[in-house]
Amino acid sequence: MTAVPVSLEAAGPDDVAALAALEKAASSHPWTAQHFAGAVGGRAGERVVVLRDAQRAAIGYCVWQEVADEAHIHNVAIAPSHRRQGLGRRLIAVCLGLAAARQARRAFLDVREGNIAARSLYRRLGFREVGFRARYYFDPVESAVLMELALDANGILKSGEGAC
């Protein structure tokens, strides 16, 4: 697979509309522009990284929150036209490295039980399934799988070692 030329950077206020549009294309119950504005503004320790193509268009993003020594991934999306190119994996790995560099030692996320592609991606990154939340999502109603990953101090991903 040839590497797709992309860049990653912190999202800013000018990215909010593009992030909301990406979210609308990716989710059955999308975040609003107001959700993204709060996250981009650093609400409660949230961080947002935007993935851009060679023309600088936003083609993906990752939103996470740092709480004590944990990183909680809230939202990840890649534009439908850019999926299946390894970009989601690259994006999440970079964000987890950034969180680890800021002292995160574990990462958590929830994923729809039926989202087999995302669950597979997260497992390839080293996440393991550690819990279940019945009827967590709506539009449509679906349960969530809680996943966890241990991180080392250098931001290198570990495959479940040291996880609870």
N, C-alpha and C positions, 0 to 999 in steps of 0.2 A: 504494500500500500504506500503510495506517495504521500509525503507529509503535505498537508494543506497549509498554505501560508496564512497565518493568523497572528493576531496580537492580543494580549490580555492587559487590561488596565482597570484601575478603580473606576467604577461608574460615577458619573456626576449628574447634577440636576438636568443637564441637557439630554441625558440618556433615558429619562423616565418614560417618555412617550414610546420610544423604540422598545424598551423592556416590556411595557404593558402590551404592545402589539405582539411581541414574541410570545408572551404568556398566553394571550388570547388564542393564538394558533396552536399552543401546546397543551392547554388544560381545559377540562370540561367545567371547571369552576375557577376561573382565572382571578389572580390578584388584580386589584384596580391600580390605576396610576397613583392614587393616594398611598396605597401600600408600598409601592416602589419608591415614592418620594420620601416616605419615612425611613425606609431602609437605606436609601442613598444618603440621607441626612445623618445616618449613624444612630438611629433610634435604638436605645437600649443595647448598644454594643454590636449592632448589626453591621455587616460589611457586604458590599456588592462588587463583584468583578464582572466586567463585560468582555465578551469575546468578539473580536472584530475581524472581518475578512480583509483582503488586500485593498478593497475600496473604502475601508473604515466603517462599513455598515455593521451594526450590531447583529450578530448571528447566534449569540448564546449568552447566558449569564449564570451566575451562582450567587445565592444569598445565604449567608450563614451568620450565626450569632455566637460570640465568645462569652462564655459564662464560667468564671473561675478557670479551671484547667480543662474545660470541655469546649468543643466546637459543635454547634447544632446546625446542621444544614437544613435550611427551611425551604429552599426552592432552587431548582436547576432546570434549565431548558436549553435545547439547541433547536434552531430553526429547522422545520421539516426538510427543507432543501439541502441541509448540511448534515443530516444524520447518517449514521453508519460509516463514518470516516474517522472514528477515534477521537473526535473533538470533545465529547462529553467526558471521556476518561481523562484526557489532558487537562480539561478545565477543572474537574474535581480534584485531581492530583495536585495541581498548582494551588488551589484554594486551601486544601488540607495542609500543604507545606507552609503556606502563609500563616495559618492558624497555629501550627506547631511551632513556628518561629516566634510566635507571641505567647508561648508557654502552654498551648493546648496539648494534652496528653491522650485524650480520647475524643473521638468524633461520633456523633449520633445522627440518625436520620430516620424518618418514617417514609414508607413507600406503599402505594396501593398493593394489596395482596395480589391482584390480577395483573400488575405491571411486570410481566415476566422479563421483558428486555431490561428494564431498570434494575430489577433485583439481580439479574445476571451480571450487569455492569458493576454493581456495587460489590458483588462477591468477587469478581475479578480484581477489584481494587483492594480486596482483603477484608471487607466488612463481613460480619457474621450476623445471622438473625438471632436476636436475644429476647424478643417479646412480640406481643400481638395486641392490637387495640381493636376490639370488636366495633364495627359500625362507625369507624372514625371519620371516614370521608362521606360526602354527600354529592349529589349530582354526577354520577349515581352513588347510592349508598354502597359502601365497600369498607372492609376492614383494612387496617394498616399493619404492616410488619415493621417492627422496630429493629434497626440494625446498628451495630457498633463496630468501631475500628480503633485499635490502639495505635498511637503515634509515638515516635521517639523524639528526643530533644532536637534533632537536626532536621525534623520534618520528613524523614523517610518513613514511608508507610510500613507497618508491620501487619502480618496476617493473623490478627486475633491474639497475639502474644500479649499477656498481661491484661487482657480484657476481663471484665467481670462476667 
